[in-house]
Amino acid sequence: MNDLVDEIKKMNRLLALVLVKDLKTNDKFIALNDAGYQPKEIAEILNTTANTVRVTLSNARKKKK
């Protein structure tokens, strides 16, 4: 069962990377967040930290106002 879960996680990561492949880094964070990914998940997908994702999303929200 763990193998199946691992494979699904890999596929999910690949699909997320395809979704954002042509975007700039900040736009990748926003797109993945809009797609329903949590900061921790986004960080794992894009090889960064969850805190970096949170700060970037927060700054994007502030800039949007």
Summary of the structure (lengths in Angstrom):
residues: 65
radius of gyration: 12.6
end to end distance: 45.3
largest distance: 45.3
contacts: 155
relative contact order: 0.12
helix: 80%
strand: 0%
